[in-house]
Amino acid sequence: MSLTLLQHPDARIIDGKAIAQTVLEEVKKEVDDFKAKGIEACLAVVLVGEDPASQVYVRNKVQKAAFVGIRSLEFRFEADLDEHALLEKIDALNADDSVHGILVQLPLPTQINETRVLERIDPKKDVDGFHSENVGGLSQGRDVLTPCTPTGCIRLLKDSLGSDLSGLHAVVIGRSNIVGKPMAALLLKENCTVTVVHSKTRNIGQVCQQADIVVVAVGKPNMVDASYLKADAVVIDVGINRIFENGKTRLVGDVDFEDALPMVSAITPVPGGVGPMTIAYLMKNTLQAVRLQYPNI
Ligand code: GUN
């Protein structure tokens, strides 16, 4: 966090870390409620290979699970694992009634077909919300498991704008399967007017200037500045970019934060904005998966 932020706490800066902590406390309580009913929520995390970023993500997921009282199982495989062996592992986890959520950390090594793996996960245990049954369910506005990052972004928006987002114009920059597309579907479910812009869109800046809500998930440092924004817009920055500056690496988002800040009514910083929400919502999704597997409890 920069010194400026420490000296001048600004109500417009959305504190994702604090909101994620609140979400984790909510989860903790629900985990205890399930325990009282004899159910111990359990999340299985599968990691293939040695990707350093994936290793950090998996470690954080396991730590947060322990914090909220969710049992976690970690399965690590060598990078040369064949697809068949991974599919067999998923079949075993699907069949295991004591496992409620399954997460396969992406990216997978190139010899493994990602789609085949994600489609093999039981949709009721698909805590990432990547299975086509869940993607389709979300697009129909059904209550299915939805991807953690965009679901966390909706919570940040509701904490900033109130629970009713109805009628607001939201512009989503980026159309990835993990963030952009599910974000658009979730905003539509909240009755927003949704525009998705991407690398082939003409006049992105002019489109964004119409937006009450801007969600940016493209992976380009400082792509969005004040010139993209209408006064008092709410900006959610999903980007996590490592840049090299003054002999040091530092994390920045897709938004030029200092430039945008005076223009907005609320904005997420990087780090400390969206990032902590992703894991918090993975924990929420694990409980949602428990509920799907015990509909009468
Ligand atoms: N790798 C980067 N983001 C994600 C995510 O949201 N889920 C999984 N499984 N892998 C990822």
py3Dmol code that shows the C-alpha trace and the ligand (Angstrom):
import py3Dmol

protein = """\
ATOM      1  CA  MET A   1       0.000   0.000   0.000  1.00  0.00           C
ATOM      2  CA  SER A   2       1.350   3.434  -0.851  1.00  0.00           C
ATOM      3  CA  LEU A   3       2.133   5.979   1.836  1.00  0.00           C
ATOM      4  CA  THR A   4      -0.517   8.312   0.408  1.00  0.00           C
ATOM      5  CA  LEU A   5      -3.214   5.759   1.104  1.00  0.00           C
ATOM      6  CA  LEU A   6      -1.991   5.203   4.638  1.00  0.00           C
ATOM      7  CA  GLN A   7      -1.938   8.932   5.395  1.00  0.00           C
ATOM      8  CA  HIS A   8      -5.243   9.763   3.730  1.00  0.00           C
ATOM      9  CA  PRO A   9      -7.666   6.890   4.118  1.00  0.00           C
ATOM     10  CA  ASP A  10     -10.264   7.562   1.466  1.00  0.00           C
ATOM     11  CA  ALA A  11     -13.822   6.277   1.785  1.00  0.00           C
ATOM     12  CA  ARG A  12     -13.890   5.874  -1.979  1.00  0.00           C
ATOM     13  CA  ILE A  13     -11.271   3.131  -1.854  1.00  0.00           C
ATOM     14  CA  ILE A  14     -13.070  -0.201  -1.574  1.00  0.00           C
ATOM     15  CA  ASP A  15     -11.338  -2.259   1.118  1.00  0.00           C
ATOM     16  CA  GLY A  16     -11.476  -5.726  -0.448  1.00  0.00           C
ATOM     17  CA  LYS A  17      -9.355  -7.169   2.326  1.00  0.00           C
ATOM     18  CA  ALA A  18     -11.811  -6.082   5.023  1.00  0.00           C
ATOM     19  CA  ILE A  19     -14.874  -7.173   3.026  1.00  0.00           C
ATOM     20  CA  ALA A  20     -13.242 -10.558   2.313  1.00  0.00           C
ATOM     21  CA  GLN A  21     -12.620 -10.932   6.052  1.00  0.00           C
ATOM     22  CA  THR A  22     -16.329 -10.291   6.704  1.00  0.00           C
ATOM     23  CA  VAL A  23     -17.217 -12.932   4.093  1.00  0.00           C
ATOM     24  CA  LEU A  24     -14.838 -15.425   5.744  1.00  0.00           C
ATOM     25  CA  GLU A  25     -16.471 -14.756   9.130  1.00  0.00           C
ATOM     26  CA  GLU A  26     -19.885 -15.458   7.554  1.00  0.00           C
ATOM     27  CA  VAL A  27     -18.524 -18.704   6.118  1.00  0.00           C
ATOM     28  CA  LYS A  28     -16.976 -19.700   9.455  1.00  0.00           C
ATOM     29  CA  LYS A  29     -20.348 -19.446  11.145  1.00  0.00           C
ATOM     30  CA  GLU A  30     -22.079 -21.502   8.458  1.00  0.00           C
ATOM     31  CA  VAL A  31     -19.325 -24.132   8.607  1.00  0.00           C
ATOM     32  CA  ASP A  32     -20.050 -24.481  12.331  1.00  0.00           C
ATOM     33  CA  ASP A  33     -23.797 -24.758  11.645  1.00  0.00           C
ATOM     34  CA  PHE A  34     -23.097 -27.636   9.228  1.00  0.00           C
ATOM     35  CA  LYS A  35     -20.771 -29.290  11.761  1.00  0.00           C
ATOM     36  CA  ALA A  36     -23.589 -29.186  14.322  1.00  0.00           C
ATOM     37  CA  LYS A  37     -25.665 -31.142  11.790  1.00  0.00           C
ATOM     38  CA  GLY A  38     -22.885 -33.715  11.347  1.00  0.00           C
ATOM     39  CA  ILE A  39     -21.520 -32.410   8.029  1.00  0.00           C
ATOM     40  CA  GLU A  40     -17.866 -31.427   7.711  1.00  0.00           C
ATOM     41  CA  ALA A  41     -17.472 -29.288   4.581  1.00  0.00           C
ATOM     42  CA  CYS A  42     -14.540 -30.500   2.492  1.00  0.00           C
ATOM     43  CA  LEU A  43     -12.717 -28.988  -0.486  1.00  0.00           C
ATOM     44  CA  ALA A  44     -10.312 -30.968  -2.701  1.00  0.00           C
ATOM     45  CA  VAL A  45      -7.648 -28.930  -4.519  1.00  0.00           C
ATOM     46  CA  VAL A  46      -5.714 -30.503  -7.395  1.00  0.00           C
ATOM     47  CA  LEU A  47      -2.439 -29.036  -8.639  1.00  0.00           C
ATOM     48  CA  VAL A  48      -0.514 -30.413 -11.623  1.00  0.00           C
ATOM     49  CA  GLY A  49       3.064 -29.231 -12.173  1.00  0.00           C
ATOM     50  CA  GLU A  50       5.269 -26.603 -10.574  1.00  0.00           C
ATOM     51  CA  ASP A  51       3.858 -23.266 -11.812  1.00  0.00           C
ATOM     52  CA  PRO A  52       5.013 -20.851  -9.053  1.00  0.00           C
ATOM     53  CA  ALA A  53       1.914 -18.619  -9.171  1.00  0.00           C
ATOM     54  CA  SER A  54      -0.374 -21.676  -9.005  1.00  0.00           C
ATOM     55  CA  GLN A  55       1.566 -22.994  -6.007  1.00  0.00           C
ATOM     56  CA  VAL A  56       1.027 -19.696  -4.175  1.00  0.00           C
ATOM     57  CA  TYR A  57      -2.704 -19.685  -5.050  1.00  0.00           C
ATOM     58  CA  VAL A  58      -3.148 -23.271  -3.864  1.00  0.00           C
ATOM     59  CA  ARG A  59      -1.297 -22.599  -0.608  1.00  0.00           C
ATOM     60  CA  ASN A  60      -3.532 -19.569   0.053  1.00  0.00           C
ATOM     61  CA  LYS A  61      -6.675 -21.580  -0.685  1.00  0.00           C
ATOM     62  CA  VAL A  62      -5.657 -24.333   1.743  1.00  0.00           C
ATOM     63  CA  GLN A  63      -4.777 -21.756   4.437  1.00  0.00           C
ATOM     64  CA  LYS A  64      -8.091 -19.911   4.102  1.00  0.00           C
ATOM     65  CA  ALA A  65      -9.987 -23.218   4.220  1.00  0.00           C
ATOM     66  CA  ALA A  66      -8.256 -23.996   7.540  1.00  0.00           C
ATOM     67  CA  PHE A  67      -9.153 -20.517   8.823  1.00  0.00           C
ATOM     68  CA  VAL A  68     -12.888 -21.019   8.212  1.00  0.00           C
ATOM     69  CA  GLY A  69     -12.876 -24.639   9.382  1.00  0.00           C
ATOM     70  CA  ILE A  70     -13.331 -26.266   5.968  1.00  0.00           C
ATOM     71  CA  ARG A  71     -11.399 -29.533   5.657  1.00  0.00           C
ATOM     72  CA  SER A  72      -9.116 -29.420   2.631  1.00  0.00           C
ATOM     73  CA  LEU A  73      -7.411 -32.169   0.664  1.00  0.00           C
ATOM     74  CA  GLU A  74      -4.465 -31.283  -1.531  1.00  0.00           C
ATOM     75  CA  PHE A  75      -3.425 -33.481  -4.469  1.00  0.00           C
ATOM     76  CA  ARG A  76      -0.184 -32.614  -6.227  1.00  0.00           C
ATOM     77  CA  PHE A  77       0.979 -34.290  -9.418  1.00  0.00           C
ATOM     78  CA  GLU A  78       4.130 -34.062 -11.548  1.00  0.00           C
ATOM     79  CA  ALA A  79       3.938 -31.860 -14.657  1.00  0.00           C
ATOM     80  CA  ASP A  80       4.124 -34.923 -16.954  1.00  0.00           C
ATOM     81  CA  LEU A  81       0.919 -36.467 -15.517  1.00  0.00           C
ATOM     82  CA  ASP A  82      -1.230 -37.954 -18.261  1.00  0.00           C
ATOM     83  CA  GLU A  83      -4.790 -36.846 -18.754  1.00  0.00           C
ATOM     84  CA  HIS A  84      -6.252 -40.271 -18.076  1.00  0.00           C
ATOM     85  CA  ALA A  85      -4.720 -40.360 -14.586  1.00  0.00           C
ATOM     86  CA  LEU A  86      -6.135 -36.905 -13.797  1.00  0.00           C
ATOM     87  CA  LEU A  87      -9.597 -37.916 -15.032  1.00  0.00           C
ATOM     88  CA  GLU A  88      -9.453 -41.017 -12.803  1.00  0.00           C
ATOM     89  CA  LYS A  89      -8.600 -38.810  -9.810  1.00  0.00           C
ATOM     90  CA  ILE A  90     -11.586 -36.593 -10.580  1.00  0.00           C
ATOM     91  CA  ASP A  91     -13.859 -39.638 -10.899  1.00  0.00           C
ATOM     92  CA  ALA A  92     -12.704 -40.794  -7.461  1.00  0.00           C
ATOM     93  CA  LEU A  93     -13.349 -37.368  -5.925  1.00  0.00           C
ATOM     94  CA  ASN A  94     -16.775 -37.187  -7.604  1.00  0.00           C
ATOM     95  CA  ALA A  95     -17.660 -40.559  -6.086  1.00  0.00           C
ATOM     96  CA  ASP A  96     -16.426 -39.626  -2.592  1.00  0.00           C
ATOM     97  CA  ASP A  97     -19.413 -38.364  -0.574  1.00  0.00           C
ATOM     98  CA  SER A  98     -17.133 -36.769   2.024  1.00  0.00           C
ATOM     99  CA  VAL A  99     -15.744 -34.364  -0.660  1.00  0.00           C
ATOM    100  CA  HIS A 100     -18.087 -31.475  -1.465  1.00  0.00           C
ATOM    101  CA  GLY A 101     -15.976 -29.190  -3.656  1.00  0.00           C
ATOM    102  CA  ILE A 102     -13.350 -29.949  -6.320  1.00  0.00           C
ATOM    103  CA  LEU A 103     -10.970 -27.337  -7.715  1.00  0.00           C
ATOM    104  CA  VAL A 104      -8.405 -28.112 -10.412  1.00  0.00           C
ATOM    105  CA  GLN A 105      -5.898 -25.281 -10.476  1.00  0.00           C
ATOM    106  CA  LEU A 106      -5.378 -23.787 -13.954  1.00  0.00           C
ATOM    107  CA  PRO A 107      -3.414 -23.612 -16.175  1.00  0.00           C
ATOM    108  CA  LEU A 108      -2.842 -27.316 -16.787  1.00  0.00           C
ATOM    109  CA  PRO A 109       0.201 -28.674 -18.686  1.00  0.00           C
ATOM    110  CA  THR A 110      -0.318 -28.719 -22.467  1.00  0.00           C
ATOM    111  CA  GLN A 111      -0.681 -32.542 -22.770  1.00  0.00           C
ATOM    112  CA  ILE A 112      -3.910 -32.279 -20.742  1.00  0.00           C
ATOM    113  CA  ASN A 113      -7.127 -31.063 -22.330  1.00  0.00           C
ATOM    114  CA  GLU A 114      -8.494 -28.440 -19.930  1.00  0.00           C
ATOM    115  CA  THR A 115     -12.074 -28.637 -21.196  1.00  0.00           C
ATOM    116  CA  ARG A 116     -12.246 -32.424 -20.812  1.00  0.00           C
ATOM    117  CA  VAL A 117     -10.974 -32.114 -17.240  1.00  0.00           C
ATOM    118  CA  LEU A 118     -13.364 -29.320 -16.216  1.00  0.00           C
ATOM    119  CA  GLU A 119     -16.321 -31.140 -17.808  1.00  0.00           C
ATOM    120  CA  ARG A 120     -15.498 -34.275 -15.791  1.00  0.00           C
ATOM    121  CA  ILE A 121     -16.083 -32.543 -12.439  1.00  0.00           C
ATOM    122  CA  ASP A 122     -19.552 -33.197 -10.983  1.00  0.00           C
ATOM    123  CA  PRO A 123     -21.371 -29.852 -11.568  1.00  0.00           C
ATOM    124  CA  LYS A 124     -22.599 -29.935  -7.941  1.00  0.00           C
ATOM    125  CA  LYS A 125     -18.943 -30.035  -6.767  1.00  0.00           C
ATOM    126  CA  ASP A 126     -17.686 -27.514  -9.340  1.00  0.00           C
ATOM    127  CA  VAL A 127     -16.686 -24.720  -6.942  1.00  0.00           C
ATOM    128  CA  ASP A 128     -15.030 -22.790  -9.809  1.00  0.00           C
ATOM    129  CA  GLY A 129     -18.314 -22.672 -11.743  1.00  0.00           C
ATOM    130  CA  PHE A 130     -16.482 -23.568 -14.977  1.00  0.00           C
ATOM    131  CA  HIS A 131     -18.515 -26.675 -15.972  1.00  0.00           C
ATOM    132  CA  SER A 132     -20.734 -26.004 -19.012  1.00  0.00           C
ATOM    133  CA  GLU A 133     -23.824 -27.010 -17.003  1.00  0.00           C
ATOM    134  CA  ASN A 134     -23.063 -24.219 -14.518  1.00  0.00           C
ATOM    135  CA  VAL A 135     -22.092 -21.748 -17.259  1.00  0.00           C
ATOM    136  CA  GLY A 136     -25.403 -22.474 -19.000  1.00  0.00           C
ATOM    137  CA  GLY A 137     -27.318 -22.305 -15.710  1.00  0.00           C
ATOM    138  CA  LEU A 138     -25.843 -18.886 -14.949  1.00  0.00           C
ATOM    139  CA  SER A 139     -26.734 -17.606 -18.409  1.00  0.00           C
ATOM    140  CA  GLN A 140     -30.328 -18.676 -17.695  1.00  0.00           C
ATOM    141  CA  GLY A 141     -30.190 -16.882 -14.325  1.00  0.00           C
ATOM    142  CA  ARG A 142     -30.491 -20.095 -12.287  1.00  0.00           C
ATOM    143  CA  ASP A 143     -28.937 -20.496  -8.812  1.00  0.00           C
ATOM    144  CA  VAL A 144     -25.869 -22.523  -9.778  1.00  0.00           C
ATOM    145  CA  LEU A 145     -22.227 -22.437  -8.670  1.00  0.00           C
ATOM    146  CA  THR A 146     -20.696 -19.322 -10.255  1.00  0.00           C
ATOM    147  CA  PRO A 147     -17.035 -18.327 -10.786  1.00  0.00           C
ATOM    148  CA  CYS A 148     -15.448 -16.964  -7.611  1.00  0.00           C
ATOM    149  CA  THR A 149     -13.827 -13.762  -8.890  1.00  0.00           C
ATOM    150  CA  PRO A 150     -16.878 -12.211 -10.600  1.00  0.00           C
ATOM    151  CA  THR A 151     -19.148 -13.380  -7.758  1.00  0.00           C
ATOM    152  CA  GLY A 152     -16.818 -11.589  -5.331  1.00  0.00           C
ATOM    153  CA  CYS A 153     -16.986  -8.467  -7.539  1.00  0.00           C
ATOM    154  CA  ILE A 154     -20.787  -8.423  -7.241  1.00  0.00           C
ATOM    155  CA  ARG A 155     -20.403  -8.434  -3.447  1.00  0.00           C
ATOM    156  CA  LEU A 156     -17.967  -5.483  -3.660  1.00  0.00           C
ATOM    157  CA  LEU A 157     -20.449  -3.583  -5.845  1.00  0.00           C
ATOM    158  CA  LYS A 158     -23.328  -4.251  -3.440  1.00  0.00           C
ATOM    159  CA  ASP A 159     -21.238  -3.141  -0.480  1.00  0.00           C
ATOM    160  CA  SER A 160     -20.499   0.143  -2.333  1.00  0.00           C
ATOM    161  CA  LEU A 161     -23.797   0.851  -4.100  1.00  0.00           C
ATOM    162  CA  GLY A 162     -26.358  -0.983  -1.975  1.00  0.00           C
ATOM    163  CA  SER A 163     -27.991  -4.292  -2.729  1.00  0.00           C
ATOM    164  CA  ASP A 164     -30.066  -3.025  -5.677  1.00  0.00           C
ATOM    165  CA  LEU A 165     -27.950  -2.660  -8.827  1.00  0.00           C
ATOM    166  CA  SER A 166     -31.061  -2.679 -10.986  1.00  0.00           C
ATOM    167  CA  GLY A 167     -31.045  -0.322 -13.995  1.00  0.00           C
ATOM    168  CA  LEU A 168     -27.402   0.691 -13.664  1.00  0.00           C
ATOM    169  CA  HIS A 169     -25.291   0.625 -16.814  1.00  0.00           C
ATOM    170  CA  ALA A 170     -22.322  -1.705 -16.335  1.00  0.00           C
ATOM    171  CA  VAL A 171     -19.478  -1.930 -18.830  1.00  0.00           C
ATOM    172  CA  VAL A 172     -17.282  -5.030 -18.574  1.00  0.00           C
ATOM    173  CA  ILE A 173     -13.885  -4.712 -20.251  1.00  0.00           C
ATOM    174  CA  GLY A 174     -12.646  -8.179 -21.254  1.00  0.00           C
ATOM    175  CA  ARG A 175     -14.463 -11.351 -22.349  1.00  0.00           C
ATOM    176  CA  SER A 176     -12.584 -14.212 -20.682  1.00  0.00           C
ATOM    177  CA  ASN A 177     -14.432 -17.336 -19.587  1.00  0.00           C
ATOM    178  CA  ILE A 178     -13.107 -16.927 -16.026  1.00  0.00           C
ATOM    179  CA  VAL A 179     -14.065 -13.271 -15.462  1.00  0.00           C
ATOM    180  CA  GLY A 180     -15.522 -11.163 -18.303  1.00  0.00           C
ATOM    181  CA  LYS A 181     -18.317 -13.441 -19.531  1.00  0.00           C
ATOM    182  CA  PRO A 182     -19.555 -14.650 -16.105  1.00  0.00           C
ATOM    183  CA  MET A 183     -19.283 -11.062 -14.794  1.00  0.00           C
ATOM    184  CA  ALA A 184     -21.604  -9.890 -17.571  1.00  0.00           C
ATOM    185  CA  ALA A 185     -24.061 -12.710 -16.804  1.00  0.00           C
ATOM    186  CA  LEU A 186     -24.050 -11.938 -13.062  1.00  0.00           C
ATOM    187  CA  LEU A 187     -24.615  -8.214 -13.685  1.00  0.00           C
ATOM    188  CA  LEU A 188     -27.487  -9.058 -16.016  1.00  0.00           C
ATOM    189  CA  LYS A 189     -28.965 -11.256 -13.286  1.00  0.00           C
ATOM    190  CA  GLU A 190     -28.816  -8.147 -11.042  1.00  0.00           C
ATOM    191  CA  ASN A 191     -30.887  -6.294 -13.675  1.00  0.00           C
ATOM    192  CA  CYS A 192     -28.025  -4.082 -14.863  1.00  0.00           C
ATOM    193  CA  THR A 193     -27.823  -2.904 -18.457  1.00  0.00           C
ATOM    194  CA  VAL A 194     -24.638  -4.665 -19.533  1.00  0.00           C
ATOM    195  CA  THR A 195     -22.150  -3.853 -22.271  1.00  0.00           C
ATOM    196  CA  VAL A 196     -19.097  -6.073 -22.870  1.00  0.00           C
ATOM    197  CA  VAL A 197     -16.166  -4.457 -24.653  1.00  0.00           C
ATOM    198  CA  HIS A 198     -12.978  -6.205 -25.772  1.00  0.00           C
ATOM    199  CA  SER A 199      -9.856  -5.915 -27.907  1.00  0.00           C
ATOM    200  CA  LYS A 200     -11.855  -5.504 -31.133  1.00  0.00           C
ATOM    201  CA  THR A 201     -14.306  -2.908 -29.774  1.00  0.00           C
ATOM    202  CA  ARG A 202     -14.180   0.530 -31.373  1.00  0.00           C
ATOM    203  CA  ASN A 203     -14.000   3.577 -29.089  1.00  0.00           C
ATOM    204  CA  ILE A 204     -13.787   1.672 -25.801  1.00  0.00           C
ATOM    205  CA  GLY A 205     -13.234   4.956 -23.944  1.00  0.00           C
ATOM    206  CA  GLN A 206     -16.482   6.470 -25.242  1.00  0.00           C
ATOM    207  CA  VAL A 207     -18.468   3.363 -24.336  1.00  0.00           C
ATOM    208  CA  CYS A 208     -16.983   3.325 -20.819  1.00  0.00           C
ATOM    209  CA  GLN A 209     -17.883   6.976 -20.312  1.00  0.00           C
ATOM    210  CA  GLN A 210     -21.556   5.897 -20.307  1.00  0.00           C
ATOM    211  CA  ALA A 211     -21.025   3.469 -17.443  1.00  0.00           C
ATOM    212  CA  ASP A 212     -22.203   3.695 -13.839  1.00  0.00           C
ATOM    213  CA  ILE A 213     -20.092   0.587 -13.163  1.00  0.00           C
ATOM    214  CA  VAL A 214     -16.839  -0.329 -14.940  1.00  0.00           C
ATOM    215  CA  VAL A 215     -15.330  -3.785 -14.378  1.00  0.00           C
ATOM    216  CA  VAL A 216     -11.898  -4.206 -15.954  1.00  0.00           C
ATOM    217  CA  ALA A 217     -10.353  -7.646 -16.518  1.00  0.00           C
ATOM    218  CA  VAL A 218      -7.884  -7.528 -19.381  1.00  0.00           C
ATOM    219  CA  GLY A 219      -4.366  -7.816 -17.941  1.00  0.00           C
ATOM    220  CA  LYS A 220      -3.020  -4.495 -19.302  1.00  0.00           C
ATOM    221  CA  PRO A 221      -1.397  -2.209 -16.721  1.00  0.00           C
ATOM    222  CA  ASN A 222      -2.901   1.303 -16.568  1.00  0.00           C
ATOM    223  CA  MET A 223      -5.248   0.703 -19.499  1.00  0.00           C
ATOM    224  CA  VAL A 224      -8.147   2.629 -17.943  1.00  0.00           C
ATOM    225  CA  ASP A 225      -7.595   6.207 -16.803  1.00  0.00           C
ATOM    226  CA  ALA A 226      -9.871   9.107 -15.835  1.00  0.00           C
ATOM    227  CA  SER A 227     -10.645   9.839 -19.509  1.00  0.00           C
ATOM    228  CA  TYR A 228     -12.593   6.526 -19.662  1.00  0.00           C
ATOM    229  CA  LEU A 229     -14.822   7.397 -16.726  1.00  0.00           C
ATOM    230  CA  LYS A 230     -18.010   9.291 -16.075  1.00  0.00           C
ATOM    231  CA  ALA A 231     -17.958  11.320 -12.846  1.00  0.00           C
ATOM    232  CA  ASP A 232     -18.874   9.157  -9.838  1.00  0.00           C
ATOM    233  CA  ALA A 233     -18.556   5.825 -11.630  1.00  0.00           C
ATOM    234  CA  VAL A 234     -17.737   2.743  -9.528  1.00  0.00           C
ATOM    235  CA  VAL A 235     -14.634   0.958 -10.797  1.00  0.00           C
ATOM    236  CA  ILE A 236     -13.732  -2.679 -10.106  1.00  0.00           C
ATOM    237  CA  ASP A 237     -10.188  -3.538 -11.187  1.00  0.00           C
ATOM    238  CA  VAL A 238      -9.673  -7.283 -11.616  1.00  0.00           C
ATOM    239  CA  GLY A 239      -6.215  -6.925 -13.216  1.00  0.00           C
ATOM    240  CA  ILE A 240      -3.133  -8.270 -11.472  1.00  0.00           C
ATOM    241  CA  ASN A 241      -0.019  -7.207 -13.383  1.00  0.00           C
ATOM    242  CA  ARG A 242       3.543  -7.460 -12.167  1.00  0.00           C
ATOM    243  CA  ILE A 243       5.522  -4.487 -13.477  1.00  0.00           C
ATOM    244  CA  PHE A 244       9.199  -3.619 -13.131  1.00  0.00           C
ATOM    245  CA  GLU A 245       9.741  -0.051 -11.983  1.00  0.00           C
ATOM    246  CA  ASN A 246      12.675   1.766 -10.335  1.00  0.00           C
ATOM    247  CA  GLY A 247      14.577  -1.498  -9.957  1.00  0.00           C
ATOM    248  CA  LYS A 248      11.675  -3.240  -8.202  1.00  0.00           C
ATOM    249  CA  THR A 249       8.679  -5.327  -9.219  1.00  0.00           C
ATOM    250  CA  ARG A 250       5.286  -4.196  -8.044  1.00  0.00           C
ATOM    251  CA  LEU A 251       1.676  -5.288  -8.519  1.00  0.00           C
ATOM    252  CA  VAL A 252      -0.660  -3.000 -10.419  1.00  0.00           C
ATOM    253  CA  GLY A 253      -4.151  -3.420 -11.847  1.00  0.00           C
ATOM    254  CA  ASP A 254      -5.582  -2.555 -15.263  1.00  0.00           C
ATOM    255  CA  VAL A 255      -6.627   0.891 -14.006  1.00  0.00           C
ATOM    256  CA  ASP A 256      -4.369   3.905 -13.553  1.00  0.00           C
ATOM    257  CA  PHE A 257      -5.469   4.179  -9.926  1.00  0.00           C
ATOM    258  CA  GLU A 258      -4.032   7.625  -9.059  1.00  0.00           C
ATOM    259  CA  ASP A 259      -5.503   9.153 -12.238  1.00  0.00           C
ATOM    260  CA  ALA A 260      -8.926   7.536 -11.810  1.00  0.00           C
ATOM    261  CA  LEU A 261      -9.374   8.156  -8.056  1.00  0.00           C
ATOM    262  CA  PRO A 262     -10.525  11.816  -8.193  1.00  0.00           C
ATOM    263  CA  MET A 263     -13.166  10.900 -10.799  1.00  0.00           C
ATOM    264  CA  VAL A 264     -14.855   7.921  -9.123  1.00  0.00           C
ATOM    265  CA  SER A 265     -17.344   7.395  -6.313  1.00  0.00           C
ATOM    266  CA  ALA A 266     -15.608   4.102  -5.454  1.00  0.00           C
ATOM    267  CA  ILE A 267     -12.685   2.059  -6.759  1.00  0.00           C
ATOM    268  CA  THR A 268     -10.832  -1.123  -5.822  1.00  0.00           C
ATOM    269  CA  PRO A 269      -7.068  -0.875  -5.265  1.00  0.00           C
ATOM    270  CA  VAL A 270      -4.533  -3.464  -6.443  1.00  0.00           C
ATOM    271  CA  PRO A 271      -3.485  -5.235  -4.315  1.00  0.00           C
ATOM    272  CA  GLY A 272      -6.191  -5.365  -1.619  1.00  0.00           C
ATOM    273  CA  GLY A 273      -9.284  -5.045  -3.799  1.00  0.00           C
ATOM    274  CA  VAL A 274     -10.666  -7.949  -5.804  1.00  0.00           C
ATOM    275  CA  GLY A 275      -7.817 -10.402  -5.012  1.00  0.00           C
ATOM    276  CA  PRO A 276      -8.851 -11.354  -1.446  1.00  0.00           C
ATOM    277  CA  MET A 277     -12.491 -11.755  -2.562  1.00  0.00           C
ATOM    278  CA  THR A 278     -11.699 -14.612  -4.946  1.00  0.00           C
ATOM    279  CA  ILE A 279     -10.589 -16.965  -2.182  1.00  0.00           C
ATOM    280  CA  ALA A 280     -13.349 -15.789   0.162  1.00  0.00           C
ATOM    281  CA  TYR A 281     -15.922 -16.695  -2.502  1.00  0.00           C
ATOM    282  CA  LEU A 282     -14.238 -20.045  -3.112  1.00  0.00           C
ATOM    283  CA  MET A 283     -15.063 -20.777   0.533  1.00  0.00           C
ATOM    284  CA  LYS A 284     -18.655 -19.521   0.035  1.00  0.00           C
ATOM    285  CA  ASN A 285     -18.956 -21.724  -3.049  1.00  0.00           C
ATOM    286  CA  THR A 286     -17.759 -24.748  -1.084  1.00  0.00           C
ATOM    287  CA  LEU A 287     -20.684 -24.220   1.298  1.00  0.00           C
ATOM    288  CA  GLN A 288     -23.042 -23.704  -1.634  1.00  0.00           C
ATOM    289  CA  ALA A 289     -21.763 -27.057  -2.962  1.00  0.00           C
ATOM    290  CA  VAL A 290     -22.551 -28.677   0.413  1.00  0.00           C
ATOM    291  CA  ARG A 291     -26.100 -27.286   0.205  1.00  0.00           C
ATOM    292  CA  LEU A 292     -26.512 -28.637  -3.335  1.00  0.00           C
ATOM    293  CA  GLN A 293     -25.465 -32.076  -2.088  1.00  0.00           C
ATOM    294  CA  TYR A 294     -27.748 -31.947   0.951  1.00  0.00           C
ATOM    295  CA  PRO A 295     -30.837 -30.135  -0.416  1.00  0.00           C
ATOM    296  CA  ASN A 296     -32.976 -31.116   2.585  1.00  0.00           C
ATOM    297  CA  ILE A 297     -30.728 -29.972   5.390  1.00  0.00           C
TER     298      ILE A 297
END
"""
ligand_1 = """\
11
GUN
N -6.053 -20.042 -12.224
C -6.217 -18.696 -12.248
N -7.431 -18.351 -11.795
C -8.063 -19.502 -11.486
C -9.347 -19.798 -10.951
O -10.176 -18.926 -10.692
N -9.618 -21.120 -10.767
C -8.731 -22.092 -11.067
N -9.104 -23.354 -10.861
N -7.538 -21.852 -11.548
C -7.205 -20.567 -11.756
"""
view = py3Dmol.view(width=600, height=400)
view.addModel(protein, "pdb")
view.setStyle({"model": 0}, {"cartoon": {"style": "trace"}})
view.addModel(ligand_1, "xyz")
view.setStyle({"model": 1}, {"stick": {}})
view.zoomTo()
view.show()
